[in-house]
Amino acid sequence: MTSAPAPLEMMPAPAMTQSEGIKTANTSETSHGDGGVSGGGNQAPMTPASTTSTKSNYKGFVAGVFSGIAKLSVGHPFDTVKVRLQTSPDAHFKGPLDCTLQTIRKEGVRGLYKGASPPLVGWMMMDSIMLGSLTFYKKLLHENIFSKPELRRWMPLSKYQTDLATLPSFGHGIAGIMAGTTVSFIAAPVEHIKARLQVQYAADKSQRMYAGPIDCLRKLLRTHGIRGVYRGLYATMFFRSFFFFWWGSYDLLTRYMTNHTNMSAPLVNFWAGGISAQIFLAHFLSVGCGQAAPHDRPYGRSPK
């Protein structure tokens, strides 16, 4: 998110991008699709044909592009309010509603979409890389670790998830951490620039420090170099380590709902994605403020 991968990144991206690969408990066939991680069903793509594997990876990247567009369109105003509440003095806003009303009154509705340009491009790239790399890491983990009985038996939940043909929930969580770390190298500068633009409160453009995302990037590079652009990278990586809870819980919920309810696959994806996103959010909120701080700090000012 901004300062913390926007609540956007937390919006049911999984529910939006996943609809494949739900495996029932009593059959070895997948009921939908090829199991690709276009959103993370509960098994890694293990089709022997290389063309099928390539197709699965391709789906993950394409799904990520549309996920990024949808999250920006719906979620950016919420993200702007979140960042302003996280970074402003305590007395500046009374709460989310007051922040929203003040922003609209002083800056217009467009004020809620400040800093939208970086994520418009960034989130398409970020979600595409996130879901594509998640597909890759799930397959990598399954083929090299979780398909081997001598290694799998040491993993959590191994006695409950014994099918060597599927990636266990713990493996999904580890793949989430790996994919989150990978995408952090793109997310950190995107969120840094977005956060700086979002906390420019002046309605008059001439009074703002940055004219736009390109101007912000240029000034950061000129003043602080590439390290300044990547300020907050470690906080971003730490934040995304909580993707373990998102993707791990998504797989657990998908398994449970598939085996214990009569819901259709799309409905399972919807509820599992939404609930797992809330589980992720519960772990994230305590980290979000810490990630916002280094992003919005003015030039030349050090943390006290």
Residue, then its C-alpha position, 0 to 999 in steps of 0.5 A: m500500500t502506500s506506505a503500506p501496500a495499499p489496502l488495495e493490495m489487500m482487497p480480495a485480489p485472490a478472490m478476483t484472480q483465482s478460479e482454478g485448481i480446486k481439488t476435492a478430497n475424494t478424487s485425483e482430478t481437479s474440478h476446474g482449470d489447470g490448477g494454475v495460480s491465477g489466484g491460488g487454488n489449493q494445488a500447484p500446477m503439475t501438468p507434465a506438458s511444458t505448454t500447459s505449465t507455460k499457459s498456467n504462468y501466463k494466466g497468472f501474469v494476465a490475471g495480475v494486470f486486471s487485478g491491478i486495474a480493478k484495485l486502483s479504480v475502487g480502492h485508491p480513495f480508501d488508500t489515500v485516506k489511510v495514508r493521510l491518517q497514518t502520517s498526519p498529526d493527531a489533531h489534523f483529522k478526527g477520523p476517516l470520514d472527517c479526512t474524506l470530507q476535508t479532502i473533498r472540500k479542499e481539493g475536490v474528488r480528484g484529491l482522493y485520487k492523488g498519487a494514482s498514476p504510479p499505482l496505475v502502472g505499478w499495480m498492474m506490474m506488481d500484481s502481474i509479477m506477484l501472481g506469476s511468481l506465486t505460480f512459479y514458486k508453488k510449482l518449484l516448492h512442490e517439485n523440489i520439497f513437498s512431493k518428497p515424502e522424506l521432506r514433507r513429513w517434517m512440515p506443519l500439517s503434514k499428517y492432515q494433508t498427505d496427498l503428495a500430488t498437491l501442495p500443502s497449505f504451509g507450502h502455499g504460505i511459503a510461496g506467498i512470502m517468496a512472491g511477496t519478497t520478489v514483488s517488493f523491489i517494484a512495490a517499494p518505489v511505487e508506494h514511496i512516490k505514491a505516498r509522497l503525492q498523497v500527503q500533498y494537501a495544497a489544492d494549488k499545484s504551484q504550492r506543492m513540492y512535486a508536480g507529479p510522479i515523474d517530478c517526484l522521482r526526478k527530485l528523489l534521484r537528484t537529492h538522494g539517489i537510488r537509495g532515496v527512491y528505495r526508502g522503505l524497502y525493508a519495511t515493504m519486504f517485512f510487510r509482504s512477509f505476511f502474505f504467508f497468512w494470506w495465501g496459507s489461509y486461502d488454501l486452508l479455507t478453499r480445502y474446507m469449503t470444497n470438502h464441507t459445503n455445496m458451494s460452487a467453485p466461484l463462490v468458494n473462491f469468493w469467500a475464501g479470498g475475502i476471508s483470507a484477505q481479512i486474516f492478512l489485514a489483521h496481521f498487517l495493520s500493526v505494520g502499516c503505520g511503520q511502513a508509511a512513516p519512512h515514505d512520507r518523511p520530508y527531505g533532510r529530516s531524520p526520524k526522531 
